[in-house]
């Protein structure tokens, strides 16, 4: 795999890579990740860190040096990988495609981010329509340059088809590691942060970025406060919109009803944070999947959310959730309903856990392997070659029932 982001940079792409890598490793596949080096990043087995530099005006991200990736080519060739999987559209895309062609390997790419509705928040001095046109053209060109395309939701794939993307594609969402999201200690989280056990708590988890529509959640909290005066909205995460949101909370008069926690550890305190909530609230208009909804539901936390883009599929049958309109009155009203109705919360909690079991990481990993196999076999037919010797990509992947494919990239 090749990506412009990975832990310690926290976002949905990093989570997706980690989840799939763990599941593939659990079934005897080998995954090596090429990703930027970050200050303070710890060495990890099968993660090749590439020297990188800061991105202007974006202290969270790094730009990998292309020469650092090119220098890995011969080392990777000796390891006889089967496929290259690109995860992001920046340096990783161009380097990953070039690496695949040099090694004679097929290349697939996952389109994680809805850039058409994303870029304006970061390049606001450029007209929105110009940015949308550029994003569509840029995305179509990249997606049509790979051997196979992965979208995390049908809604995102439909958008790409509208751009003119005609490449072979599959919808493969990121699954949930159900055992890791089996239990959190909400009482411990409340105690650590001085939150009374009986206080009504709403939770939002995610990068604190403008495209996440957290402004809407703060405004909705102000409406909820009129009926539930002691409501507390816990916002877990960090990002470029944090200062703006703190000021907005002050101006809306809800500063005492909002707690910003910063980033939390995915293996412990984040689970506690989810579990401390009476409801999880979400209103992003740009999600290609909405993985945090599934994480909350796996822990039995009822959801109040709009259903836009990828979240439509997670909330398709509304099990475990109250689906709200993209309207403050409706969203706040449904939130008040869930906070003031214990029987409803209990029913939705049970439904949420049951619904989340249909999104297991194990099942999604199996789907990914099948897609890899198909792309490898097609590449072997089209090129008339097996890139790794007598038993190249097609030979190894086609015999997976007896001996699973051993290496990916």
N, C-alpha and C positions, 0 to 999 in steps of 0.2 A: 504494500500500500504506500501511496505517496500523498502527503497532506501538508498544506501550509499552516495548519494549526494542530496542536495536541497538548495534552496536559504537560505543564501546569496551567496552560491557557484553558479556561473552563468555558465550554459552550456545547451546543448540541452535537456538533461534528466530532469533537473530542470524545463525547460520551458514546456516540455511534461506533466510532472506531474501536474504542475499548470493549464495548459489548460484543461486537462481532468477532474481534480478535480472541477474546476469552472463549467464546463458544466454538470457534474454529479449532482452537488449541485443544479444547476438551474432546474433540472428535478426531484427534491425530493429524490435523492439518497444521502446516507451519506458516506463520504469518510474520513477515518482517516489515516494519514501518520505517519510512524515511520522513523525517519531520524536522522543523527548526530546532535549534538549540535555544534555550532560554536561560537568562540568569537564574541560577539556583536550581535548575533542572537536575534531577538525580539520574544516574545511569540506570538503564533498564535493558534487560535481555531482549534482543530482537527489535530494539528501537535504535535506528541509526540517526544520530543528531547531526544536522548540517549547520555549519557556521552561518550566522544570520545577523542582520542589522535591524535597527528600529524602523518602524513605519512612521513617517512624519505625521504629527497630530493624532497618533493612535498608539499610546504607550503599551497597550495590551498585546499587540501583534508584532510579528517579526517577519522579515523577508529573507528567505533562504538564498544563499549564494549558488548560482547555477553551476559554477565550476566544482563546487563541493559535491553536487549530485553526480555530475559527469564522471568524477574520479571514482565513483562507486561501481561504474558499469562492469569492469572486468572482474571485480570481486563477486558481484551478483551473478555474472555469467557462469562462474565456476560452481555456484550453488544450484544451478539448473532449476530455476523457478518456472512455473507454469503460466502465470498471468500477472499483469500489472493492474492494480486497482487505484485509480486517481480519486481523491476525495474532495478536492477544492479546485477552483478555476483560475488560480493565479500562477505563481511560479510552478506549483505542483503539477498543474495541467500540462504546461509546455515541456517541463522536464520529464514528467511521467510518460507522455506520448513519445518523446524522443528516445527515452530509455527503452521503452517497449520495442520500437522499431529497430533500434540498434541491436537488441538481444533477439530479435525475431519472435517476439511474444505478442499475444493479443492484449488489448488494453480495454478496460471498462472504466466508467466514471459514474459516480453518484452525484446527482444534482440536489444538493442539500438546501440551498438558500434561494428565496424568491427575490432575486436582485431587482427586478422591475419595480417593486414597491419598497425597496430597501435603500437604494443608493442616495435618494434625495435627502435622507436624514444626515448624510455625511458630506455631500457635495451640494449644499443648498444654494450656492451661488450660480449653479448651472440650471437652466430651465428644466422643470420636471419632465416635460414631453421629450426633450432632447435626451435626457438620461434614460427614459423608458425605451426610446428607439435604440439607443446604444446598447442597453442591457439585452434587448431582444436579439439584436444582430449578433452581439458578442456570444450570447448563450447558444444560439442556433449553430453558429460556426464551430464552437467548441464541441457541442454534443454530436454533431455530424462527423466529427473527425476521429471518433473512437469506434471500437468494434462493437461495443454494447453499452447501453445506458441504463442506469438504475434511478428510479424516482421513489421517494419515500411515501408518496400518496398518489392516488389516481388524479386528484385535483391538480397536483403539480405536473404530472405527465400530460394532462389535457392542455395545460398552459404551454408546455414545450411543443406539443403538436401544433398548437396555434402559431408558434414562432416559425414553423417550417421544419422542425426536427423530424426526420424520417428514419433515424437509425433504430435498429432492433432494441427494444426497451422492455423493462420489467418493473412492476411496482413491488418493491421490497422494503417495507417499513423496518425501522429499528425496533427490536423486541425488548421485552423487559426480563431481566434476570430475576425471576420470581422469588428465588430463595433469598436473594439479597434485599428484596423489598417485602419481606414477610413480617417484619416487626420494627417499630420505632418506639422510643420512650417519650411520649408527649409530655408526661408529667415532669420528667427530668428537664426537658427543654423549658417548660414554663418556670420551673424552680430556678434554673440558671439565669433566666432573664427577668425574674421578679414579676411574673404574670400570675395572677390569682387563678386557682384551679377552676373557678366558676366563670371566669371572664370569657365572653364570646370572642373567638379568635378566627380570623380569616388568614389564609396563607397564600402567598404568591412566590414561586421559585423561578428564577431565570436571570439571564443577563439583563442588567439594567440599561437598556438601550431604547432609543426613541421609537424604533419600529415595534416595540413590544406593547405599546399602547397602555403603559402604566398610568399615564395621566388620567385616562378614563377610569381606572380602578380607584385612584385617589378621589376623583369626583364622586364615584359611586359610593365610596366609603362615607363621604360627607352626607349623602342621602340616607344611607343606612343608619348613620348616627342619630338622625332625627327620631328614629323608632327604637334603636338599640344604642343608648348613649355611651355605653362603655365598650363598644366594639373596638377590637384592635386588629389592624392589618399588619401582618408580619411579611416583610419583603426580604427574601434571601437572595443575595447576589451582589455583583458590583458591575460597573460599566460607565460609559460616558454620560449617561443621563442622570447620574446620581445627584449631582449638585442642583440641577434643574428641579428634580423631584422633591428634594428637601425644601427648596424655596416654594414650590407649588403647595406642598403640605401646609406650610405656614400661611400662605395666602388663602387657602381654602378653610383654614381654621381647624384642621384635623391633625396637627402636629402631635398632639397627645394620644392620637388614635392610630399612629403609625410607628412601627419599629423596623429600622433598617439593620439587618444583622451582618451584612457582608457575605462573602463566600463561606460555605460550610462544608465540612468533610463528607464526601458522598457515602462513605462506609459507616458513618456514625451520626454526627450531629445533624446532617441533612435529613436523615430518616426521622430523627426526633422532631425536627421542625415540622415536617409534613404531618406527623402524627399528633402534634399539638393543636392542629387546626380543627375547628368544627366544620369548615368547608375550605376548599381550594378554589380560588377565583382566577379567571384568565380571560383576556379579551384581545389578544394579538390578532391582527388582520393579515399577517405575513407568514404564518407558520406553514411549513411544508408537511409537518406531521403533528407536532404537539406532544413530544415525548413526556414532558413534565405532567401532563394530564394522566398518562398511564401510570407514572410513578406514584402519584397521589392516590389513584384508584386502587393500585396494588396494595397500598397500605390501608385501604378501607376508608379513605377520606372522600366524602361526597364532593362533587364538583358543581360550580356555577360558572358557565362559560358561554361565550358566543360560539357559533359554529361557522367559521370562515376558512376557506382553503383546506389545508390538511386536517384541521380539527374536526371537520365534518365527518371524516371517516372514523375517528376515534369515538365521536359522540353520535354515531349513526343511529343507534336505537335508543339513545338517551338513557341507557342503563347506568345507574349510579350517578346521574347528573341531572341538573335542571338547565336546559339549554335556553339561553336568553337572547333577545334581540340585541342588535348593536344600538341600544337606546338606554340612556341612563335610568329612566323611570322603570323600565322593565327589568333591567339588570339588578338595580337596587331592590326592587320589589321581590324578585326571586331569592336574592340573598337574605333579605329579612325573613322570608318564608322558611328557608332552611335553618336559620339561626333560632327561630322561635318555635320550631316544631320538632321535638326530640324523636317522635315516632317516625317522622319522615326521614330524619337524619339516619336513624338506625336502619331503615329499609334501604336507603340509597347506599349506605356503607356496605351492606351485604351484597347489593347488586354490583357495586364498584369492584369489589374483590373478585366476584365471579366473572365479570366482564374482562378484567385484566388478564385472566388466565388464557384467554384466546389470543394474547399477544406475546406469547413466550419467545424469548430470545433463541431458544433451541430450534423452534419451528422456523423462525426467520433465517437462522443460519443454514438450515437444511435447504431452504429455498435459494439462498445465495450460492451455495455449492452447486446446485443444479444449474443455475444460470451460468456460473463459471464453466461448468462442463460443456454446456451447449456452445458457448462462445469459443472455447478452446477447440472443440471438434470442428466448428465452422471455419475457424482460422486455419486449421490444418488442411481442410479440404480446399479452401480458397487459395492457399499459398503452395500447396503440394509439398509441404515440408513439416517435419516434426522438429521444433527448435532445439530440443534438448537431447538429440541422439535417437537411437532406435526406438526407445520408449519415451516419446515426447509428450506434449500436452494432451493430445487426443488419446493416446494409448493409456496413459495413467488415469485420466479422468473417467474414461469409459469403463474401467474395471473397478470403479469405486465400491461396488457392493462387496467385493472380496478384499480389496486393499485400497483404502481411501487415498485421494491425491495427497501427496506428502508436502508439497510446497506451493505457496502463493507469494505474491509480492505486493 
